[in-house]
């Protein structure tokens, strides 16, 4: 499992809310899982395999309050032979919402869908990966 350096930095400074089923603030409750399928995949920069990869899923875990948002993972450091890069549209996956950003002066997760952190299990490859749903986190550029 490869996690981008940006994600590691975010996790190390505690910007992702801890896993808790006791959240009553209206925020998504982390560590919910559901089976889904890959609906879109690609490279971060079109036709540039070394630019990283992204995938979108039919799941709306963590982003139900946003009209057109779906669960997704973006990893700019994903190798072209990573689990993320090798999956195909239509592949079955398990999507788990692991965490979401805390509200602060720069980030309002009620208004910004970025920064959700997902763990994806890919059934065909029998492997998992994890990452955030955007290159920029909540409140970022």
N, C-alpha and C positions, 0 to 999 in steps of 0.2 A: 504494500500500500504506500503510495507516494503522496505526500502532502506538500503543497507549495510553501515556499519560504514566507510569503505574505500571510498565509493562513497560520503558519506556526507562530509568527510574530503576533498576530491577533489573539490567538489562543493563549500565548504566554502573558499578555497584558490584561487578560480577562474581559475582553470586549464582547464575548459571546456569553449569553445568559447560561447559568448552570442548568443541568438537567433536573427538572422538578415537575411533578405532577400536581403541585399545590398552587399553581399560578391562577389567580382569579381576576387578573387585570384585563382580561379580554385578549391577551396575547396568545398565540398558538402554544399549546402545551407540548414541550419537547419530548422526544423519544416516542413518537407515534410512528408506526410503520404501516405500509400497505403495499400490495402487489400492484405493479404498473407495467407500462411498456415505454420504450424509447420512442419518442415522436419526432425528434430532430437531433442531428449530430453534425459536428463539423470541426474545422480548425478555427482557432481564435482569429487568425488572419486567413482569408480565403486562399486556398491552394498553397498554404505554407505549413506543412506538417510539423515543423520545429517551433511553431508559434504557440503550441499548446492546443488543447481540445475543449469542446463543450458538448453537453448533451442536455436535452430537455425531455421531460417525462409527462405522461398523461396525468400524473398526480398533481394535486393542488395543496398538498400538505404545507402548512406554514404561510400560504399566500392567498387563502380563500377570500380575503377582503379586497383583493385587487382584481379588477375585472378580467384582464387578459393574461395574468401571470400564472405560470405553472412552476412546479419544482424543477430545478436545473442545477447543474454543476459546471463550473468553469475552472479550468486548471491550466494556467499559462506555462507551467513547467512539466506538463504531462508529456512523456516520451511518445513517439509515434507507435510504439508497440505496447503501450499501457492498456490496461483493462478498459479505461475510458475511451481511448482512441480506437480499440478493436471492436467495440460493440456496433450493432447495426440497428437502423430504424426498425421497429417491430419486435426487437428482442425483449423478453420478459425480464423484469428486474424487481427487486424489493427496494422501495424508497423509504428511508427513515429520516424524519426531522430530528436532528440531534440538538440543535440550539438556534437561537436567534439573538440579534443584538439588543443590548440594553438601551433604553431611552436615555438620552443625555442632551446637552445643548446643541450638538451637531446632528444627532440621529433621532428620528421619530419613526420607529418601526411600524406605527399605525399608518404612516403616509409614504414610507419608502420600503419597497419589497426586497431590497438588496441586503445581503449579509446573513441570510438564512444558511445554516450549515447542515448538510445532508450526508448520510452514509448510504451508499448504493451497493446492493448485492446483485451481481449479474449471474443469473441462473445458468446460462449456457457455458460461460467461462468458469463457473464455480469459484468466483473471486469477488472481492469487494474493493471499493475505493471511496474516498470522501472528499468533500470540499464545499466551498460556498457557492451560492447561486449567481455570483457576478464577480467580475474582475475588481470592481469598486465596491466597497462596503457601504452600508447605510450611512448617509450623510456625506459620502465621498464625492469625488469629481465625476 
